[in-house]
Amino acid sequence: MASPDLAAVFFVEFDNSVGRTLAFQEPAGFISADRFDSIAEFLIPKPQLCGQLLMLREEDRVVLCWPMCLEDTRYARNALLFSIGFVLEPSKGSGAPERFGRVLEKASRQLEVLERESLSSGAPGWLSGDSRGVQHLLPQLLHDLRLHGRCSVAIDASNTLELSLPPPPPRPPSGCGQLGAQEHMAPVLIAEPEPAVVRGWDLSLQKLLPRLDGTHTVAGIAEAMGADLPLVRRGLETLAAGGWVRLIEPFAFSNMYACTPRLNELALSARWRQHAVDTTCRAGGAAPPSFACVLKLLAAFAPQPEGHGWRTVLGVCRLLPALCQQVDMRRLVQFGALNGALRRVHSVPVAPPPCVPRANGAAYAAAAAAAVGGTTGASPLPTPPPSTVLDGHRHMDSVCCELGAPLAVAERAVLAAFPDCVWVHR
């Protein structure tokens, strides 16, 4: 499949006299000398980072490269360092590791084979002797990949470089989780990638993997990693676009859920019944629950009698304690959410117009103290939330992320600033 988002290809090598050098690029002059100097350490990194895909996101482009370090005593510094890479349009970088990583790896490995074979035959190295052989590859490589998504370039009389880009990953169907990584969402790994596949990802995606269990929010992952939130969001969107990750609501016992018609479909499918049992089983070799147990627990997420609102996860545990002992409740809720059998019922703060907050200062402090109620060890309230959180379009998960506070503290802060606020569940 054609790839018009591919803007340029380049070849970088480490010269023993002048250091990192942009040897060739196509189109010529696409990467300026100043731009190259600012990213040169990324294109030829330390040897420990060689042999894997690296991705650099900038405001106006996405740079992918596969650096190589060939160790041999016949080289001046016992090693040959080079890197081949692509430059992509910024809006097309979300599926870059999956689409372009394998292509860069194959091209780099082919250059390595050519170099080692030429040295073994006693001839000058194909790269170390005269790297100009790469120069004639780049124009056809760029032209054919952009136009056809594949290329076949004759390197010499006995070697041909065959490359083919996979098609762009499909977007997940509607109703099966959001692709956009909102900061209050929690990513769940729905397919276990093979180690060989993970090695082809850039380092930021590899660092995300241990935290994709549905208990960490996007904002929490960014804070734990010490990374910028936009970088983490883009990485999760990349994994979601590749079909590895789904983004759902973070699990909490205070969450409310409602059954959907999809629950009937799951109950009528033998394959889904077995999948539900396997997924919700407790860890540690516990006996798997019956499907009747799983179905009864999922069906318990319904409005409570006498108008007491929707039932929470904790409410289901209190209603059916014996059944809850047979399953992992977190995995049960995640199974229902991922397969459309449960939908989250959000708590949305709304204030009647005009929505005017208390004045900052003494009035808010007094109301905050009253909301805390003098409880020993109660968390102090954050800065008063803006009036925009009460427009009926933002639920409490989003408000908690904005205030950087847990749910109970955020609710007290909203009530202290807007005493007429009510919560709507929908």
Secondary structure, DSSP 4 states (H G I P E B T S, - for coil): ---TTEEEEEEEEEETTTEEEEEEEESTTSS-HHHHHHHHHHHS--GGG-SS-EEEE-SS-EEEEEEEEEE-TTSTTSEEEEEEEEEE-GGG-TTHHHHHHHHHHHHHHHHHHHHHHHHHTTSPPTTTT-GGGGTTHHHHHHHHHHHTSEEEEE-SSS-EEEEEPPPPPPPPPTTS-BSS--TT-EEEE-S---HHHHHTS-HHHHHHGGG-BSSS-HHHHHHHHT--HHHHHHHHHHHHHTTSEEEEPPP-TT-EEEE-THHHHHHH-HHHHHHHHHHHBPSSSPPPPPHHHHHHHHHT-SBPGGG--BPBHHHHHHHSHHHHTTB-HHHHHHHHHHTTSEEEE-EEEE-PSS--PPPTTHHHHHHHHHHHTT-TTPPPP-SPPPGGGGBSS--HHHHHHHHT--HHHHHHHHHHH-TT-EEEE-
